[in-house]
Amino acid sequence: MIRHLARIFSVAASRPRAGRRNYWIGAALGALALASPLVIAAAPAAALGIQFGSVSGDGSGDLTITVTSDYQLTDWTISLSGGTSTYTLDDFTDFHDQDTFAAGQPQTYVLPTADAQSVFGSAGIALPPGNYTATASAATATDGTNTETLASPQTMTGSFGFLAQPTLTLSGPTFNTTQPNQSVTIQGQITGCSTVACPSSWSGTSVTVADVTATGNPQWTGTTTDATGDFSVPGVTGIPGDKYSVSIPATPTRLAAAPATTQDMPQYAQALIMATAANAPYGKQTIKGKLTYQSGLQQVGASAGVKITATAGSHTLTTTTSSGGAFRLTVPPITGTTTWLLSTQNDLSSTPFLAGTQSSVAATQLWPTAITRFTAKVTPNPQQGGALLDVSGCVVITISRPAPPSDPEVEIEWRGSRTAKWQGLGHLSTGREPGCAGLAFSGSGTPEVLSAYYRAVVIPDTTYATSASASTGRVWIHQTRFRPFTATPHVVASGQKVTIKGTLQYHAGKWRGLAHQRVAIIFSHNKKNWLFLQNVRTNRNGAFSLTFRDVYKSGWWSANYQGNKTDVAVSAGISRVRVRGHASTSPAAPTGLRPVSRLTAPGSSATRSGLSWPGLLPADPWLLLMGD
């Protein structure tokens, strides 16, 4: 016999079994859920061999009842009471016996979810949401011969909830953060509840997000934004990798939703290491670089504090980036070339998060050098006029480790004062030479000026580092000139007297007469082949003069000074004398004419056109001489 809700219906006549089954399922499918097992007190039923143990439900339609009896049950009556609502369940055949019957042992009977779903939504009794108490009011058991019936009702202590059972669906099982302490919004929807107990609107329902990984489980709360159950919880912050639980608390008309979970999965920006290591002396090398990351179509400098690791064999170096991603590593003393692997790990402290990356760079440390025994000397250059610079020195390695075969070059530099900028003059090769512990060099060339300081500098290559010698003191020699110089008269008859005179001067703050020096008087018919006439000496004022009968053909006369330790060689300008008549084949002068064996080119000048004193010498090629 079926009893309907006491407040709504009177006792009705019995219905067919299928009809009665639908009434219970329509009411129970929404959310029969026992908060705790219900135990029936062992009253007179024990004497009759029938004892109810518990009733429970999982909120989805299953209803489980445990009974202990001497005989197998054939019928029962269970009353569900909640507030003013009462419903009686007496259709025993809707339940499935879960065990083989054993007298005196607990038997479990279940109203399965599958059976409940087959009639879900059919017309029937509608229990209002609430908590209910189950009461056993009658039961019958039989062994085929004997029948036992529960004599009086037994109340099962405890209650089960017939409440809405919501389900949470999140927008995704994970979400992504791109930088530390990033605030994110977790979104989702409330779905799936009993059609009987489900509210008509979820608007305003509180939703809680808890960081279940962090200490103390910090929480954030939001609410649904519309009747369909869409919700949004803003301001959620945590540590990348943390897991979060999203839940809806229970209310008098609703069960708590089973928590949904999501996890913060950090999103890394692709990173790039760019680095260089310029050749540097032994023990003085650094690797410089920059860490960048891809942002759109551009590479952007990383933030400060990202760790950079460099490894090469047993060597490991570490540093961190400065603002903009720049970094520098000091390389330990290692001769030759070493390849360093630069790397970063996934970084969760940078903004944005940077993915780990690798790069390699070759670093070459050069053998350190020093220049010893460097000397520079300026002497007259009789053949070309002006002066000649002679230099020499030795390049040595300053560490005990031998360098591979490689001979560097040396550059000779000069400057006009102690504070002037050094200027290059020419290059010299180096080579092995007795008396030098390293690589010797020597050479000669034309100096740029006649008074200067000099030094030698090793030109770095892939083996040797640069170094510079100490500067010499001032190295100097006087500039000289003939002024004036004449041969007169310019037109003479053969045998007529000609006078050659002039003044030899040197410059020392101003032009002064160069006294007591030997000057050669020379002659040429074609300005190419010169002949020596005789030497004269300058007086204390640097003046000289020679008068003789000109019995030579017409030609050009000049004077030549070969220089000394302090004064450069120089030639006078040329002065033409035309001779009329027949010239003798034998000279009238006491010594006669003879070819010049050593001569400063007549007409040469130690000053460059347009340049003031001290005057730069002609740019003759630098003579490269190996010091073998």
C-alpha positions as CSV (number, residue, x, y, z in Angstrom):
1,M,0.0,0.0,0.0
2,I,1.4,3.5,-0.9
3,R,1.0,6.5,1.3
4,H,1.3,10.0,-0.3
5,L,2.5,13.2,1.3
6,A,0.5,13.6,4.4
7,R,0.0,17.3,3.9
8,I,-1.3,17.0,0.4
9,F,-2.9,13.6,-0.1
10,S,-5.2,11.3,1.9
11,V,-4.5,7.7,2.0
12,A,-5.2,6.2,-1.5
13,A,-6.0,2.8,-2.8
14,S,-3.2,0.5,-3.9
15,R,-1.8,1.2,-7.4
16,P,0.0,-1.2,-9.7
17,R,3.6,-1.9,-8.7
18,A,5.1,0.0,-11.6
19,G,3.1,3.1,-10.8
20,R,4.1,3.0,-7.1
21,R,7.8,2.6,-8.2
22,N,7.6,5.8,-10.2
23,Y,6.4,7.8,-7.2
24,W,9.5,7.0,-5.2
25,I,12.0,7.5,-7.9
26,G,10.6,10.8,-8.9
27,A,11.1,12.0,-5.4
28,A,14.4,10.3,-4.6
29,L,16.4,10.8,-7.8
30,G,17.1,14.5,-7.1
31,A,19.3,14.1,-4.1
32,L,18.7,11.3,-1.6
33,A,21.9,11.5,0.4
34,L,22.4,10.2,3.9
35,A,24.6,12.4,6.0
36,S,25.5,9.5,8.2
37,P,24.3,5.9,8.4
38,L,21.0,5.4,10.3
39,V,20.9,2.7,12.9
40,I,17.6,1.2,14.1
41,A,17.3,0.5,17.8
42,A,17.0,-3.3,18.4
43,A,13.5,-3.2,19.9
44,P,10.9,-6.0,19.7
45,A,11.9,-6.8,16.1
46,A,14.9,-8.7,17.4
47,A,12.7,-11.2,19.0
48,L,10.7,-11.6,15.8
49,G,14.0,-12.0,13.7
50,I,13.7,-8.8,11.7
51,Q,16.0,-5.8,12.5
52,F,16.6,-2.7,10.4
53,G,20.2,-1.6,10.5
54,S,20.6,1.6,8.3
55,V,19.4,3.6,5.4
56,S,21.7,5.8,3.2
57,G,21.7,7.4,-0.2
58,D,24.4,9.1,-2.4
59,G,22.2,11.9,-3.8
60,S,22.0,10.5,-7.3
61,G,19.1,8.1,-6.9
62,D,20.7,5.1,-5.1
63,L,19.0,4.3,-1.8
64,T,20.6,1.6,0.3
65,I,18.9,-0.2,3.3
66,T,20.5,-2.7,5.5
67,V,18.3,-5.3,7.4
68,T,19.1,-8.4,9.5
69,S,16.4,-11.1,9.6
70,D,15.9,-14.8,10.3
71,Y,14.0,-15.2,7.0
72,Q,14.3,-13.6,3.6
73,L,12.3,-10.3,3.4
74,T,9.3,-10.2,1.0
75,D,7.8,-6.8,1.8
76,W,8.3,-3.7,4.0
77,T,7.0,-0.2,4.7
78,I,9.5,2.7,5.1
79,S,8.2,6.2,6.0
80,L,10.2,9.3,5.1
81,S,9.5,12.3,7.3
82,G,10.8,15.8,6.9
83,G,9.1,18.7,8.6
84,T,5.4,18.4,7.7
85,S,6.1,16.2,4.6
86,T,5.8,12.5,4.9
87,Y,6.2,9.8,2.2
88,T,5.8,6.1,2.5
89,L,7.8,3.6,0.5
90,D,6.4,0.1,0.4
91,D,7.4,-1.2,-3.0
92,F,10.0,-3.8,-1.9
93,T,10.5,-5.1,-5.5
94,D,12.2,-1.9,-6.6
95,F,15.2,-2.8,-4.5
96,H,17.9,-5.2,-5.5
97,D,19.2,-7.7,-2.9
98,Q,23.0,-7.3,-3.0
99,D,23.9,-10.5,-1.1
100,T,22.9,-14.2,-1.0
101,F,20.5,-14.4,1.9
102,A,22.0,-15.7,5.2
103,A,19.8,-16.0,8.3
104,G,20.8,-13.6,11.0
105,Q,23.3,-11.7,8.8
106,P,23.0,-8.1,7.5
107,Q,21.4,-7.9,4.1
108,T,21.9,-4.9,1.8
109,Y,19.1,-3.7,-0.5
110,V,19.7,-1.0,-3.1
111,L,17.5,1.2,-5.3
112,P,20.0,1.6,-8.2
113,T,20.7,4.8,-10.0
114,A,20.1,3.2,-13.4
115,D,16.5,2.2,-12.4
116,A,15.9,5.7,-11.0
117,Q,17.1,7.3,-14.3
118,S,14.7,5.2,-16.4
119,V,11.7,6.9,-14.9
120,F,13.3,10.3,-14.2
121,G,11.0,13.2,-14.6
122,S,7.7,11.2,-14.6
123,A,4.7,12.6,-12.8
124,G,4.6,11.6,-9.2
125,I,5.2,12.8,-5.7
126,A,7.4,15.9,-5.4
127,L,9.3,16.0,-2.1
128,P,10.3,19.5,-1.2
129,P,14.0,20.0,-0.5
130,G,15.0,19.2,3.0
131,N,16.3,16.7,5.5
132,Y,14.3,13.5,6.1
133,T,14.1,10.8,8.8
134,A,13.5,7.2,7.7
135,T,11.1,5.1,9.9
136,A,10.5,1.3,9.4
137,S,6.8,0.8,10.2
138,A,6.3,-2.8,8.9
139,A,8.2,-5.6,7.3
140,T,7.5,-9.2,6.4
141,A,9.9,-12.1,6.0
142,T,9.2,-15.8,5.1
143,D,11.1,-19.0,4.7
144,G,8.2,-20.4,2.6
145,T,6.4,-21.8,5.6
146,N,6.8,-19.4,8.4
147,T,6.2,-15.6,8.1
148,E,7.5,-13.0,10.4
149,T,6.3,-9.4,10.5
150,L,7.7,-6.4,12.3
151,A,5.3,-5.8,15.0
152,S,5.9,-2.0,15.6
153,P,7.6,0.9,13.9
154,Q,11.3,1.4,14.5
155,T,12.9,4.8,13.9
156,M,16.2,4.9,12.2
157,T,18.3,7.6,14.0
158,G,19.8,10.2,11.7
159,S,18.7,11.9,8.5
160,F,19.4,12.2,4.8
161,G,19.1,15.2,2.6
162,F,16.8,15.6,-0.3
163,L,18.6,18.7,-1.6
164,A,19.9,20.2,-4.9
165,Q,23.2,18.6,-5.9
166,P,25.0,21.1,-8.1
167,T,28.0,20.3,-10.2
168,L,30.9,22.7,-11.0
169,T,32.3,23.0,-14.5
170,L,35.4,25.2,-14.9
171,S,36.5,26.9,-18.1
172,G,39.6,24.6,-18.2
173,P,41.6,22.2,-16.1
174,T,44.5,24.7,-16.1
175,F,45.1,28.3,-16.5
176,N,48.3,30.2,-17.4
177,T,50.2,33.0,-15.7
178,T,53.0,34.8,-17.5
179,Q,54.7,36.7,-14.6
180,P,55.1,36.6,-10.8
181,N,52.2,37.5,-8.6
182,Q,49.9,37.8,-11.6
183,S,46.2,38.4,-10.7
184,V,43.9,36.0,-12.7
185,T,40.2,35.4,-12.9
186,I,38.9,31.8,-12.5
187,Q,35.6,31.2,-14.4
188,G,33.1,28.4,-14.8
189,Q,29.5,27.4,-14.5
190,I,27.2,25.6,-12.1
191,T,25.5,22.7,-13.9
192,G,23.6,19.5,-13.3
193,C,21.3,19.2,-10.3
194,S,18.0,17.4,-9.5
195,T,15.1,18.6,-11.5
196,V,13.0,18.3,-8.3
197,A,15.3,20.2,-5.9
198,C,17.2,22.4,-8.4
199,P,16.6,26.1,-7.8
200,S,15.0,28.2,-10.6
201,S,18.1,30.5,-10.6
202,W,21.7,30.3,-9.6
203,S,22.1,34.1,-9.5
204,G,24.0,35.4,-6.5
205,T,25.4,32.0,-5.5
206,S,28.7,32.2,-3.6
207,V,31.7,30.5,-5.2
208,T,35.0,30.0,-3.3
209,V,38.4,29.4,-4.8
210,A,41.1,28.0,-2.5
211,D,44.8,27.6,-3.1
212,V,45.2,24.0,-1.8
213,T,49.0,24.0,-2.4
214,A,49.9,27.2,-0.5
215,T,50.3,27.2,3.3
216,G,47.1,28.3,5.0
217,N,45.1,27.7,1.8
218,P,44.3,31.3,1.0
219,Q,40.8,31.8,-0.4
220,W,39.0,34.2,-2.8
221,T,35.2,34.5,-3.2
222,G,33.0,35.4,-6.1
223,T,29.4,35.0,-7.1
224,T,27.4,33.8,-10.1
225,T,26.7,36.5,-12.6
226,D,23.4,35.2,-14.0
227,A,20.6,32.7,-13.5
228,T,22.3,30.0,-15.6
229,G,25.1,29.7,-13.1
230,D,28.0,31.5,-14.8
231,F,30.5,32.6,-12.2
232,S,33.8,34.6,-12.1
233,V,36.2,34.8,-9.2
234,P,38.8,37.7,-9.8
235,G,42.0,38.6,-8.0
236,V,43.4,35.1,-7.6
237,T,47.2,35.1,-7.1
238,G,49.6,32.4,-6.1
239,I,52.8,30.6,-7.1
240,P,53.0,29.1,-10.6
241,G,52.3,25.4,-10.4
242,D,49.8,25.7,-7.4
243,K,46.6,23.8,-7.5
244,Y,43.2,25.5,-6.8
245,S,39.9,24.0,-5.6
246,V,36.6,25.7,-6.5
247,S,33.6,24.9,-4.4
248,I,30.0,25.9,-3.5
249,P,29.1,25.7,0.2
250,A,26.0,23.8,1.4
251,T,22.8,25.7,2.3
252,P,19.6,24.4,4.0
253,T,18.2,23.7,0.5
254,R,21.4,22.7,-1.3
255,L,24.2,20.2,-0.9
256,A,27.8,21.4,-1.3
257,A,29.1,20.9,-4.8
258,A,31.9,18.4,-5.3
259,P,35.0,20.6,-5.6
260,A,36.3,21.2,-9.1
261,T,40.1,21.7,-9.5
262,T,42.4,23.7,-11.8
263,Q,46.1,24.3,-11.8
264,D,48.3,27.3,-12.6
265,M,50.6,26.3,-15.5
266,P,53.2,29.0,-16.1
267,Q,53.6,30.2,-19.7
268,Y,57.2,30.9,-20.6
269,A,58.5,33.4,-23.2
270,Q,61.1,32.1,-25.6
271,A,64.5,33.4,-24.6
272,L,67.8,34.0,-26.5
273,I,71.4,34.4,-25.3
274,M,73.7,36.6,-27.4
275,A,77.3,36.7,-26.3
276,T,80.8,37.6,-27.4
277,A,84.3,37.2,-26.0
278,A,86.9,39.4,-27.6
279,N,90.4,38.2,-27.7
280,A,92.1,39.3,-24.5
281,P,95.4,38.8,-22.6
282,Y,95.8,35.8,-20.3
283,G,93.7,36.3,-17.2
284,K,92.0,39.4,-18.4
285,Q,89.1,38.1,-20.5
286,T,85.4,38.6,-20.1
287,I,82.3,37.2,-21.8
288,K,79.8,39.9,-22.5
289,G,76.2,39.3,-23.6
290,K,72.6,40.0,-23.4
291,L,69.5,37.8,-22.6
292,T,66.4,38.7,-24.6
293,Y,63.0,37.2,-25.1
294,Q,60.5,37.2,-27.9
295,S,57.7,39.8,-27.5
296,G,55.6,39.9,-30.7
297,L,58.0,40.4,-33.6
298,Q,60.7,41.9,-31.4
299,Q,63.5,40.7,-29.1
300,V,63.2,42.5,-25.7
301,G,65.9,42.7,-23.0
302,A,65.2,40.5,-20.0
303,S,64.7,41.9,-16.6
304,A,67.4,42.0,-14.0
305,G,68.3,39.0,-11.8
306,V,68.1,36.1,-14.2
307,K,70.8,33.6,-13.6
308,I,73.3,32.9,-16.3
309,T,75.6,29.8,-16.1
310,A,78.7,29.2,-18.2
311,T,80.5,25.8,-18.3
312,A,83.7,24.7,-20.1
313,G,85.1,21.4,-19.0
314,S,85.6,21.5,-15.2
315,H,85.1,25.3,-15.1
316,T,81.7,26.7,-14.1
317,L,80.9,30.5,-14.0
318,T,77.6,32.1,-12.8
319,T,76.3,35.7,-12.9
320,T,72.9,37.4,-13.1
321,T,71.5,39.8,-15.7
322,S,71.4,43.5,-15.0
323,S,68.5,45.7,-16.2
324,G,67.8,45.1,-19.9
325,G,69.3,41.6,-19.8
326,A,73.0,42.5,-20.0
327,F,75.5,40.3,-18.3
328,R,79.3,39.9,-17.9
329,L,81.4,36.9,-16.9
330,T,85.0,37.0,-15.9
331,V,86.9,34.1,-17.5
332,P,89.6,32.4,-15.4
333,P,93.2,32.3,-16.8
334,I,93.2,29.8,-19.6
335,T,95.6,30.0,-22.5
336,G,94.3,29.4,-26.1
337,T,90.7,29.0,-27.2
338,T,88.0,27.6,-25.0
339,T,84.3,27.0,-25.9
340,W,81.8,28.0,-23.2
341,L,78.3,26.8,-23.0
342,L,76.0,29.5,-21.7
343,S,72.6,28.5,-20.3
344,T,69.6,29.6,-18.3
345,Q,66.8,27.5,-16.6
346,N,63.1,28.1,-16.7
347,D,62.7,31.3,-14.6
348,L,59.6,32.0,-12.5
349,S,61.0,35.1,-10.8
350,S,61.4,37.2,-14.0
351,T,58.8,39.3,-15.7
352,P,57.7,37.7,-17.9
353,F,58.6,34.1,-17.1
354,L,61.5,33.1,-19.3
355,A,62.1,29.6,-20.8
356,G,65.5,28.1,-20.4
357,T,67.9,28.5,-23.3
358,Q,71.5,27.7,-24.4
359,S,74.2,29.3,-26.5
360,S,77.9,28.9,-27.0
361,V,80.8,31.3,-27.4
362,A,84.5,30.7,-28.1
363,A,86.9,32.7,-25.9
364,T,90.6,33.1,-26.8
365,Q,93.1,34.2,-24.3
366,L,96.3,35.6,-25.7
367,W,99.8,35.0,-24.4
368,P,100.9,38.2,-22.6
369,T,103.9,40.0,-24.0
370,A,106.3,42.7,-23.0
371,I,108.9,44.7,-25.0
372,T,112.4,44.9,-23.6
373,R,115.6,46.6,-24.7
374,F,113.8,49.0,-27.1
375,T,116.1,51.7,-28.5
376,A,115.6,54.4,-31.2
377,K,118.4,56.5,-32.7
378,V,118.3,59.3,-35.4
379,T,121.3,59.8,-37.7
380,P,121.9,61.8,-40.9
381,N,120.9,60.1,-44.2
382,P,123.6,61.2,-46.7
383,Q,122.2,59.4,-49.7
384,Q,118.7,60.8,-49.5
385,G,119.1,63.8,-47.3
386,G,117.4,64.4,-44.0
387,A,117.7,61.8,-41.3
388,L,117.5,58.0,-40.7
389,L,115.7,56.4,-37.8
390,D,117.1,53.1,-36.4
391,V,115.0,51.0,-33.9
392,S,115.5,47.6,-32.3
393,G,114.0,45.6,-29.4
394,C,112.8,42.3,-28.1
395,V,109.3,40.8,-27.6
396,V,109.1,38.4,-24.6
397,I,106.3,36.2,-23.2
398,T,105.5,37.0,-19.5
399,I,104.2,33.7,-18.4
400,S,105.9,30.3,-18.3
401,R,103.5,28.5,-20.7
402,P,105.1,28.4,-24.1
403,A,103.1,29.9,-27.0
404,P,102.5,28.0,-30.3
405,P,104.6,29.0,-33.3
406,S,103.4,32.5,-34.3
407,D,105.6,35.5,-34.8
408,P,103.8,38.8,-34.2
409,E,104.5,42.1,-35.8
410,V,105.6,45.3,-34.0
411,E,104.5,48.8,-34.9
412,I,106.8,51.8,-34.3
413,E,105.0,54.8,-33.0
414,W,106.1,58.4,-32.3
415,R,104.8,61.6,-30.8
416,G,106.1,65.2,-30.8
417,S,105.6,65.8,-27.1
418,R,105.0,63.8,-23.9
419,T,101.3,64.5,-24.0
420,A,100.6,64.3,-27.7
421,K,98.8,61.3,-29.2
422,W,100.9,58.4,-30.4
423,Q,101.0,58.0,-34.2
424,G,102.0,55.0,-36.3
425,L,105.2,55.1,-38.3
426,G,105.6,51.6,-39.7
427,H,105.6,47.8,-39.0
428,L,108.4,45.4,-38.3
429,S,108.5,41.6,-38.4
430,T,109.9,39.6,-35.5
431,G,112.2,36.6,-35.5
432,R,114.6,34.5,-33.5
433,E,117.9,36.1,-32.8
434,P,120.8,35.4,-30.4
435,G,120.8,37.6,-27.4
436,C,116.9,37.9,-27.2
437,A,115.0,35.6,-25.0
438,G,111.9,36.1,-27.1
439,L,111.5,37.5,-30.6
440,A,113.8,40.2,-31.9
441,F,113.0,43.1,-34.2
442,S,115.0,45.9,-35.9
443,G,114.7,48.2,-38.8
444,S,115.4,51.6,-40.3
445,G,113.3,54.3,-41.9
446,T,112.6,57.9,-42.3
447,P,111.3,59.7,-39.2
448,E,108.3,61.9,-39.6
449,V,109.9,64.7,-37.6
450,L,113.5,65.4,-36.4
451,S,112.6,65.6,-32.7
452,A,110.3,63.1,-31.2
453,Y,109.6,60.4,-28.6
454,Y,109.3,56.7,-29.8
455,R,107.9,53.4,-28.6
456,A,107.2,49.9,-30.0
457,V,103.8,48.2,-29.7
458,V,103.1,44.5,-30.3
459,I,100.3,44.1,-32.8
460,P,97.9,41.5,-31.3
461,D,96.9,38.5,-33.3
462,T,95.2,35.2,-32.5
463,T,98.2,34.1,-30.3
464,Y,99.8,37.2,-28.8
465,A,98.4,40.0,-26.7
466,T,99.4,43.6,-27.3
467,S,101.9,45.4,-25.2
468,A,103.9,48.6,-25.5
469,S,107.5,49.5,-24.6
470,A,108.4,52.4,-22.4
471,S,108.7,55.6,-24.3
472,T,112.2,56.8,-25.2
473,G,113.4,60.2,-24.2
474,R,113.4,62.9,-26.8
475,V,115.4,61.7,-29.8
476,W,116.5,64.5,-32.1
477,I,118.8,65.8,-34.8
478,H,119.1,69.4,-36.2
479,Q,117.5,70.4,-39.4
480,T,119.9,72.1,-41.9
481,R,119.8,74.2,-45.0
482,F,121.8,76.3,-47.4
483,R,120.6,79.8,-47.4
484,P,121.7,81.7,-49.5
485,F,123.5,79.7,-52.2
486,T,124.6,81.2,-55.6
487,A,127.0,80.6,-58.5
488,T,127.8,83.9,-60.3
489,P,128.0,85.3,-62.8
490,H,125.5,83.2,-64.6
491,V,127.1,83.7,-68.1
492,V,130.9,83.6,-68.5
493,A,133.4,83.2,-71.2
494,S,135.5,80.1,-71.1
495,G,138.2,80.6,-68.4
496,Q,136.4,83.5,-66.7
497,K,136.3,83.3,-63.0
498,V,133.1,82.0,-61.2
499,T,132.3,82.5,-57.5
500,I,130.2,80.0,-55.6
501,K,129.2,81.1,-52.1
502,G,126.5,80.4,-49.5
503,T,125.7,79.9,-45.9
504,L,125.1,76.5,-44.1
505,Q,122.6,76.8,-41.3
506,Y,121.0,74.6,-38.7
507,H,117.8,75.1,-36.6
508,A,117.9,75.2,-32.9
509,G,115.0,77.5,-31.8
510,K,116.0,79.6,-34.8
511,W,118.2,79.4,-37.8
512,R,121.9,79.7,-36.9
513,G,125.1,79.4,-38.9
514,L,126.7,76.0,-38.8
515,A,130.4,76.7,-38.3
516,H,133.5,74.8,-39.4
517,Q,131.8,72.1,-41.5
518,R,133.0,70.6,-44.7
519,V,130.9,71.4,-47.8
520,A,131.4,69.7,-51.1
521,I,131.2,71.8,-54.3
522,I,129.6,69.7,-57.1
523,F,128.8,70.1,-60.8
524,S,126.6,68.4,-63.4
525,H,126.1,68.9,-67.1
526,N,122.6,67.3,-67.0
527,K,121.4,67.5,-63.4
528,K,121.7,63.7,-63.2
529,N,125.3,62.7,-63.1
530,W,127.2,64.8,-60.6
531,L,131.0,65.5,-60.3
532,F,133.0,66.6,-57.3
533,L,135.1,69.7,-57.6
534,Q,136.5,70.3,-54.1
535,N,135.6,70.7,-50.4
536,V,135.4,74.0,-48.6
537,R,134.9,74.8,-44.9
538,T,132.4,77.1,-43.4
539,N,133.6,80.0,-41.2
540,R,132.2,80.6,-37.7
541,N,129.1,82.1,-39.2
542,G,128.5,79.1,-41.5
543,A,129.5,81.0,-44.6
544,F,131.7,79.7,-47.4
545,S,133.0,80.9,-50.7
546,L,135.0,79.5,-53.7
547,T,136.3,81.4,-56.8
548,F,137.8,79.6,-59.7
549,R,138.3,79.9,-63.5
550,D,135.3,78.1,-65.2
551,V,136.8,76.1,-68.0
552,Y,134.0,73.5,-67.9
553,K,131.0,73.3,-70.2
554,S,127.8,75.0,-69.3
555,G,126.0,73.2,-66.4
556,W,124.7,73.4,-62.9
557,W,126.5,74.0,-59.6
558,S,125.5,73.0,-56.1
559,A,126.8,72.3,-52.6
560,N,126.5,69.2,-50.5
561,Y,126.7,68.7,-46.7
562,Q,127.0,65.1,-45.4
563,G,125.8,65.9,-41.9
564,N,127.1,64.7,-38.5
565,K,125.8,63.3,-35.2
566,T,123.6,66.3,-34.5
567,D,122.9,67.7,-38.0
568,V,121.2,66.2,-40.9
569,A,122.7,65.9,-44.4
570,V,121.4,68.4,-47.0
571,S,122.1,69.7,-50.5
572,A,121.9,73.3,-51.7
573,G,119.7,74.3,-54.6
574,I,121.2,74.3,-58.1
575,S,122.5,77.4,-59.9
576,R,123.2,77.4,-63.7
577,V,126.3,78.9,-65.3
578,R,126.5,79.2,-69.1
579,V,130.0,79.1,-70.6
580,R,130.7,80.7,-74.0
581,G,133.7,79.5,-76.0
582,H,135.6,76.2,-75.9
583,A,136.1,74.5,-72.6
584,S,139.3,72.6,-71.8
585,T,139.1,68.9,-71.3
586,S,141.4,69.2,-68.3
587,P,140.3,71.0,-65.2
588,A,141.8,74.3,-64.1
589,A,140.9,73.7,-60.5
590,P,143.7,72.2,-58.4
591,T,141.9,68.9,-57.6
592,G,139.9,68.5,-60.8
593,L,136.4,67.0,-61.2
594,R,135.7,63.4,-60.3
595,P,132.5,61.3,-59.8
596,V,130.7,61.7,-56.6
597,S,130.8,58.5,-54.5
598,R,128.4,59.6,-51.7
599,L,126.0,62.4,-52.3
600,T,122.9,63.9,-50.9
601,A,120.7,64.6,-54.0
602,P,121.2,68.2,-55.0
603,G,118.2,70.3,-54.6
604,S,116.8,68.0,-51.9
605,S,115.2,69.7,-48.9
606,A,114.5,68.4,-45.4
607,T,111.2,70.4,-45.2
608,R,107.9,69.5,-46.8
609,S,106.1,72.0,-48.9
610,G,103.5,73.9,-46.9
611,L,104.7,72.7,-43.5
612,S,106.3,74.9,-40.9
613,W,109.3,74.1,-38.8
614,P,110.3,71.8,-37.3
615,G,109.4,70.5,-40.7
616,L,108.3,66.9,-41.6
617,L,110.8,64.9,-43.6
618,P,109.9,63.4,-47.0
619,A,107.7,60.4,-46.8
620,D,110.2,57.9,-48.0
621,P,109.2,54.2,-47.7
622,W,109.8,52.6,-44.3
623,L,112.5,50.0,-44.7
624,L,111.5,46.6,-43.3
625,L,114.4,44.6,-42.1
626,M,114.2,41.3,-40.3
627,G,116.4,41.0,-37.3
628,D,118.0,37.8,-38.4
